[in-house]
């Protein structure tokens, strides 16, 4: 098994773990963490797909992952703020 295949497999496993947490958990924080784990799996798959067969790595997926990390951090902060506001108004 190649290293890229292992990273792709780990990315798929992380995505499935995050999806199961998103579906099965009822608390907001656990769902937000599930979304973050899903995003990490997608990022791993994108980085894995960037490396060709003995060729130079394609920089576009790497740039997409960096942009995705920034968006994921912002979305996580927003989701946590909404969750906190929801808990305060109960």
N, C-alpha and C positions, 0 to 999 in steps of 0.2 A: 504494500500500500504506500502510495506516495504521500509526501507531507501535505501537498495541496488537497488531496482526497481526505486526509484526516481533518484538516481545517474545515473543509466543506461539510463533513459529517458532524463536526462539533457545532458548526453554524446551524445546521438543520435541527440538531438536538436542542440547542438553546432556543430556537424559534418555537419548537413544539412545547418545551417547558414553559415558556412565557405565555403561549396560547392557552395551555391548560390552566395556568394560574389566572389568566384573564377570565376564563369561562367558569372555573370552579370556585373561585374565592369571592367572598361577598364584601370584604372590607376594602375601602378606597385605596389605602396605602398598598395593600397586596396587589391590587389590580394595576396600580401605577408601576410598581416594581415588575409585574408581569409584562407590561408594555415595554419597559426598558430592557428587559431580557430578550424580548422579541426583536427589538431594534439592534441589540448587540449581535444576535444571530444573523440578521440581514447584513450588518456591516461586515461580519466575517465572510459571508458568502460573496459579497462584492469585492473584498480584497483578494479572496481566493480566485475569483474569475479574472482579476486583472493580470495575473501572471500567465504568459503564454508558454508554449512548448519550447523552452530554451531561448526564447526571445526576450527582449527588454520588456519590462512591465509597462502596461498601459496606464498613464497618469490620470485619466479621466475617472475611473472608479475610485481611485484614492482621493481625488478632489471631492467626489460625491460623498465619500465616507466622512471626510473632515467637515463638510457642510452639514451632513446629517447629524454628526455629533453635536455641533453647535445648536441645531434646531431641536435635537432631543433634550439637551440640557434646558433650553428655554421652555419647551413644552412641559417638561417635568416640573419645573419651578411653577409654571402657571397652574398645572393640575394640582400640585400640592397646596397652592394658595386657594384654589377653589374648594378643595376638600376641607381645608381648615375653616374657611368661611361657612361651608355647609354644616360643619360640626358646631360652630358657634351659634348658628341660628336654630338649632334643634331645641 
